[in-house]
Amino acid sequence: MHLRRRALLAAAAAATTAALTGCDLGDDPKDPPFDPTGDALMPLLTRTVALRDRYGEALTAFPALQDRLGPLKDDHEQHVVALAREIGLPERGPFPAASGSAAAPPSAGPLPGDQAAALAELAKLEKDGRQDAETACLAAPSYRAALLGSIAACRAGHAEVLA
């Protein structure tokens, strides 16, 4: 009986030590490390960051548009945070490059010098962004549908504000 109790105490001590040191006896050494670049939402995150940054450029070039464009930029900042959280990335970046050519944001070049042209460009980017979000929503697992659907709806509203 005395030997059994010692064996039980030794097993409990070993289990406690393993738990305290973070040792997971069930780890499979073949499990690949977390790679967010393969996540289906990475292309949308990449393009959302580019759209948010384009709003920043427009606000720098045309500060008088702050009341009109500021809330739209803020919405995109929230989209970046929500997408990063969903993927498992830090909310404020830095973000890895998404894999695949579809991930690349549209090459915007310099912002148009004319305010009306800049607004027209943002409206087009919003329409394209809405389509990106709708496509991602339809392809994503159901647990991501609410997030992607709300982003698509928000972008549709932005396009109307800019029209």
C-alpha positions in Angstrom: 0.0 0.0 0.0 2.8 2.4 0.9 4.5 1.7 -2.5 1.3 2.4 -4.4 0.9 5.8 -2.7 4.4 6.8 -3.6 3.8 5.8 -7.3 0.6 7.8 -7.3 2.3 10.8 -5.8 5.2 10.5 -8.3 2.7 10.4 -11.2 0.8 13.4 -9.8 4.1 15.3 -9.5 5.1 14.5 -13.0 1.7 15.6 -14.4 1.9 18.8 -12.4 5.5 19.5 -13.7 4.4 18.9 -17.2 1.4 21.2 -16.9 3.5 24.0 -15.3 6.2 23.8 -17.9 3.8 23.9 -20.8 4.5 20.5 -21.9 1.6 19.0 -23.9 1.9 15.3 -24.0 -0.4 15.2 -27.0 1.7 17.5 -29.3 2.3 15.9 -32.6 5.7 17.0 -33.9 4.4 16.7 -37.4 1.9 19.5 -36.9 2.9 22.4 -39.1 3.4 25.8 -37.5 0.7 28.4 -37.9 1.0 30.0 -41.3 -1.6 32.8 -41.8 -0.5 33.5 -45.4 -2.5 30.5 -46.6 -5.7 31.7 -44.9 -8.5 32.4 -47.4 -9.0 35.9 -45.8 -5.5 37.1 -46.3 -6.1 38.5 -49.8 -9.1 40.4 -48.4 -7.1 41.7 -45.5 -4.3 42.8 -47.8 -6.7 44.7 -50.0 -8.5 46.2 -47.0 -5.2 47.6 -45.7 -4.5 49.1 -49.1 -8.0 50.7 -49.2 -7.7 52.1 -45.7 -4.3 53.5 -46.7 -5.7 55.1 -49.8 -8.3 56.9 -47.7 -5.4 58.2 -45.6 -3.7 59.5 -48.7 -6.9 61.2 -49.8 -7.4 62.8 -46.4 -3.8 64.1 -46.5 -4.3 65.5 -49.9 -7.8 66.9 -49.3 -8.2 67.8 -45.6 -11.5 69.5 -46.3 -13.0 66.0 -46.9 -12.4 64.9 -43.3 -16.1 65.0 -42.4 -17.0 62.9 -45.4 -14.0 60.5 -45.7 -12.9 60.2 -42.1 -15.7 57.9 -40.9 -15.2 55.7 -44.0 -11.5 55.4 -43.3 -12.3 54.5 -39.6 -14.7 51.8 -40.9 -11.9 50.3 -42.9 -9.6 50.4 -39.9 -12.1 48.4 -38.0 -12.4 45.9 -40.9 -8.6 45.5 -40.8 -8.8 44.8 -37.0 -11.6 42.3 -37.4 -10.0 40.4 -40.3 -6.7 40.3 -38.5 -8.4 38.9 -35.4 -10.3 36.3 -37.4 -7.1 35.2 -39.1 -5.1 35.1 -35.8 -2.8 38.0 -36.5 -2.0 41.1 -34.4 -4.7 43.6 -34.9 -2.4 46.5 -35.9 0.1 44.4 -38.0 2.5 44.0 -39.4 0.8 41.6 -41.7 2.5 39.0 -43.9 1.9 39.1 -47.6 -0.9 36.9 -48.8 0.0 34.1 -51.1 -1.2 34.1 -54.7 -1.6 36.8 -57.3 -5.2 37.4 -56.3 -3.9 38.7 -53.0 -2.2 41.7 -54.5 -4.0 45.0 -54.0 -4.8 46.9 -57.2 -1.9 49.1 -58.2 -3.3 52.5 -57.4 -0.3 54.7 -58.3 -0.3 58.3 -57.2 -3.6 59.7 -56.0 -5.3 61.9 -58.5 -4.6 65.6 -57.9 -8.2 66.6 -58.5 -10.6 66.1 -55.6 -13.5 64.8 -57.9 -11.2 62.3 -59.5 -9.9 61.1 -56.1 -13.5 60.6 -54.9 -14.3 58.7 -58.1 -11.3 56.5 -57.6 -12.3 55.8 -54.0 -15.9 55.0 -55.2 -14.5 52.5 -57.7 -12.2 50.9 -55.1 -15.2 50.6 -52.7 -17.3 48.8 -55.4 -14.4 46.5 -56.1 -13.9 46.0 -52.4 -17.6 45.1 -51.9 -17.2 42.5 -54.6 -14.1 41.1 -52.9 -16.0 40.8 -49.6 -19.0 39.2 -51.2 -16.8 36.7 -53.0 -15.0 35.9 -49.7 -18.3 35.6 -47.9 -19.6 33.1 -50.4 -16.4 31.0 -50.3 -15.9 31.2 -46.5 -17.1 28.8 -43.9 -20.4 29.7 -42.3 -18.8 31.0 -39.1 -17.1 33.8 -41.1 -20.2 34.8 -43.1 -21.5 37.4 -40.6 -18.2 39.3 -40.5 -17.8 39.2 -44.3 -21.4 40.0 -45.0 -21.2 43.1 -42.7 -18.0 44.2 -44.5 -19.6 43.8 -47.9 -22.7 45.8 -46.7 -20.5 48.5 -45.3 -18.6 48.9 -48.5 -21.8 49.1 -50.5 -22.9 52.0 -48.2 -19.5 53.6 -48.7 -19.9 53.5 -52.5 -23.2 55.3 -52.2 -21.7 58.0 -49.9 -19.0 58.6 -52.5 -21.3 58.5 -55.6 
